[in-house]
């Protein structure tokens, strides 16, 4: 058996989460399950971005006595993917909170979470 790098395993896990989330969003008729599907897509995308930004045998971009300026370009990783993921987590949490608040309002109006009850809504 070949040894796969951990970044490939994490990348595959992220894509599987995205696919499960898409399946959940497209096949479910329950609003909360659709929101959970969205959260799975969001988490899967975060995992994919982190795994793409991972480089084996590299270090954090902190220049000190252990890492000189001359060898920094060849030994450090790019911190941008990690910073983007942290920002995306905060945005995803906010969007999920808004979706849940909207789901609560829909439940209060129709007393159900099924999207079939909202087909006659006028926008």
N, C-alpha and C positions, 0 to 999 in steps of 0.2 A: 504494500500500500504506500502510495506517495504521501509525503507530508506537505499539506497545503499551508501556505503562510496564513497567519491569523487574520490578516487584512482581507484575504479572499473569502474566508469563512464569514467574517463580519459583513462583508459586502453582500454575499449571498443571503445572509439573514435579513439584511435591510431590504433587499429586493423582495424576499418572501413576505415580509411584513407589509410592504406596499401592495403586493398582489392580493393578500388577504383583506386589506383595507378596501381596495377597489371592489373585490367580490362582495364584501359586506355592504358597501354603499349601493351597489347596483342591484342586489338581490333582496334586500330586506325592505319591509314596509313599515317598520317601527322606527319612529324618529330617533329614539335613544340609540338604537343599534346603528343607525346611519351615522350618528355623531361619533360612536365608538369606531366605526370604520374610518371616518375622517382622522381620528386621533392615531389610528394605526398607520395610516398613510404618512401622517406628519412625523411620527416616530421613526418609521422606516427610512424616510428621506434624511432625517438627522443622522441615522446610523450610516447611511450610504456616504454622506458628505464627510463624516469623520473617518470612515475607512479609506476613502480616496485620499484624504489629507495625511494619512499615516504613512511614514517611511521607516523601514526597519533600520536599526543600528544608528539612529540619529538622536539628537538631544534637544532639549528645550532651547529656545533662542535667548539665552541669558549669557552675556559675555562677562566673564570674570577670570579669576586666575586659572581655572580649569580649562577655559576655552578662549584662545586668543582671537583677535580680529582677523588675522590672516587665514586661520583655518575655519572660521565661522561659516562661510558660504558652503563648504563641503560637509559640515557636520551637524547643521541645525535643520529643523523642520520649519515649514511655513506655518505661522500661527493664524493666518487668515481663515482657513476652514473651521478651526475651533471657535474663533470669535463669531463667525457667521452662524454656527450651530447654536451658540448660546443666545444670540439675538433671535434666531428662528424659534427656539424653545419658548422664549417669552411671548413672541407674537402668536405662536400656536396655542399657548395657554389662554391668551386673551381671546382669540377667535373661538376656542372651545367654550369658554365661559359665556360669550355672547350667544353662541348656538344653544347652550343649555338654558339660558335665560329666555330665549325665544321659544324653546320647546315647552318651558313651564307656562308661558303665556298662551301658547296654543292648547295645552292641556286644560288650562282654566276655561278656555272658551268652548271647547268641544268635549271635554272629559274623556279623551282618548289620545293615545300616541300614534295611532295608525294614520299614515298619510292618505289613506283612502277617504277619510272623513273630511279632508280639506280640498276635494276636487272642485267644489262649487264656490270656492273663495274667489272674489273679484279683486283683481289687483289694480 
